[in-house]
Amino acid sequence: MRRKTVNVQVGDMMIGSDYPIRTQSMTTVSTLDTDASVDQAIRIINAGGEIVRFTAPNIKEAENLENIKSILRKKGYNAPLVADIHFTPNAAITAAKIVEKVRINPGNYVDRKKFEIKEYDDKTYNNELLKIEERFVPLLEVCKKHNTAMRIGTNHGSLSDRIMNRFGDTPLGMVESALEFLRICNQHNFDQVVLSMKSSNPLVMVHAYRLLVQKMDEENMYFPLHLGVTEAGDGIDGRIKSSLGIGSLLNDGIGDTIRVSLTEEPEFEIPSAKKIIDKIEISNPISNNDSRLSSYQKRITSKILNIGGDSVPVVISNSNVLFERNGPDYFYKEHLINHENEKFPYFPSLKEYRQSEHKSDVINFVSLNKETITNSIISSMPTNVVFVFDFDNSVADFRYIFNFFEEQDITNPVLFKKNYEEEDFERLCIDASIDFGTMLLEGMGNGLWLHSDIHQDRINELSFSILQNTRTRIFKTDYISCPSCGRTKFDLQETTALVKEKTNHLKQLKIAVMGCIVNGPGEMADADYGYVGSGKGVISLYKGKDLIKRNISSKDAVDELISLIKANNDWIDPLI
């Protein structure tokens, strides 16, 4: 069942565990452009989006929300509208009098990020909290007066210096950043709050949400959660990355609204969001005392050939089709699994393995399920056995199995296997990402075995892409790109496509393309290179977290990015 929450009213819509999971998106044009904003909002709503968000970086944009709302209502569109606020409390107060919900980012609502290292004693820290309360309470009073809901939306990329210095760039830092504001809400009797913990890294995002739930439970807080992987990118990778993070949490009953953030037209996000929701089968949640809540912990296993131990997860496949010049590590055919010109047996059941006279001295693949492992005989399995878990099991079953393994000190590597019959490739990508991603994000599993007769030509692409986006195996250029909004001063879709065209052969690099500085330097913290909009028509380039070139003309910026990559000896010429 879904995690029980209070109900939050947003206009005529209710958000919370007593109501369906809501879908939403955000316009990408300037909020001062009334016609374009209305047009995009209508497209989002017509696609099935239930909530529409607009950026309001200044009071002028916030005031123009009145015009946008008026036109939409006259046209018969009554979806709740949300104002997205970052640095301007006065804009939030203005917007709260107009729209149904305001979203604030606790990392920059009061604090200003200067990337300073500073020690905060308790007294100094508490004084900072008093300053937050002083600036925040006026917004709460306006929200109460106008029946306006609020989202406290923490972004991994915009934690304040104060939070960073005390808690670090961690899920705990994200959670504490939100709780500071949430506690003020409680003190002032304001409970119409939704929370979010967004990150471009699904690992960080999942653990931050789980930790938030744990911390809220400790303080008897039961507010709804909005889920999203920010800066997910576009195409299949954007959908896979979003499905990994959102789906893993929904599987645990966590989440009441979602957004799939794509570097595409906003209405394209809604069908993907609906497919994620349709997939979900809520399992037993991780308990609050589970150590996997706050950090990624890879299961310790023995190593057989290149499976397990410190090896990256492998791909097993019935298809030999190459993707990005990569074929499967192991190829299955006629009950044998081929690897580097050697053939090893695959046993569909434990019984067949035990009765066989044709076991390999090197490696054997044995299919298991929950019922099989209840037999104590599994504890005596040889170390050259790789277990294959078929996805007839639920996530809850898998957690049961891995807990059993830990109790019995069983360190055999584990592969996940499932056969899919979906005709829609996007549907397949979303389903497989949720199926396999949940366990990979919890550090379980040493490889994937996806099978699809319908999509035989793309199944290896999907397998490798799931591993890429769980960041368990990097085999191609990894892109972090935001979905764009009214703050973006260049064509993000066009630029992202151009950057990919020029750099997608750089297999081991992470490159970020960010529309503005709101989350830019922080959200791309683990990227090797960053391309960040710093003003109208100008770009700043980063090497890691370091600003290298400031305010370059956007027409020259991609070439300058390539020059920066070359200067750091990370460039290789593409193969013809």
Beta strands, then each sheet from edge to edge (+ up, - down):
strand 1: 8-10
strand 2: 13-15
strand 3: 22-26
strand 4: 51-55
strand 5: 81-85
strand 6: 101-104
strand 7: 149-155
strand 8: 193-198
strand 9: 226-227
strand 10: 257-258
strand 11: 303-304
strand 12: 307-308
strand 13: 314-317
strand 14: 330-333
strand 15: 336-339
strand 16: 342-347
strand 17: 364-368
strand 18: 385-390
strand 19: 414-419
strand 20: 447-451
strand 21: 478-481
strand 22: 510-514
strand 23: 529-535
strand 24: 538-543
strand 25: 546-553
sheet 1: 1+ 2-
sheet 2: 8+ 7+ 6+ 5+ 4+ 3+ 10+ 9+
sheet 3: 11+ 12-
sheet 4: 13+ 14+ 15- 16+ 17+ 18+ 19+ 20+ 13+
sheet 5: 21+ 22+ 23+ 24- 25+
end
